[in-house]
């Protein structure tokens, strides 16, 4: 996840019990991402504020994950929340 500036993705699915750790703030560099699925995994910690700055993000799913903490105020910038 260190060098995502040159990656073009529209859909990313990080699902499965073998996926663990914290979500890197560099995920926010995936500016073309419209769907981010973080379901059924072992991610811990909070969702980085940078993720909510992705202008193309239309769908975010984190079902049955171990994410916790407060939801960053940047979530209010997502147009599809209107």
Secondary structure as UniProt FT lines:
FT   TURN            5..6
FT   STRAND          11..13
FT   TURN            17..18
FT   STRAND          20..22
FT   HELIX           25..29
FT   TURN            31..32
FT   STRAND          35..37
FT   STRAND          42..45
FT   HELIX           49..53
FT   TURN            55..56
FT   STRAND          59..61
FT   TURN            63..64
FT   STRAND          66..67
FT   HELIX           73..77
FT   HELIX           79..81
//
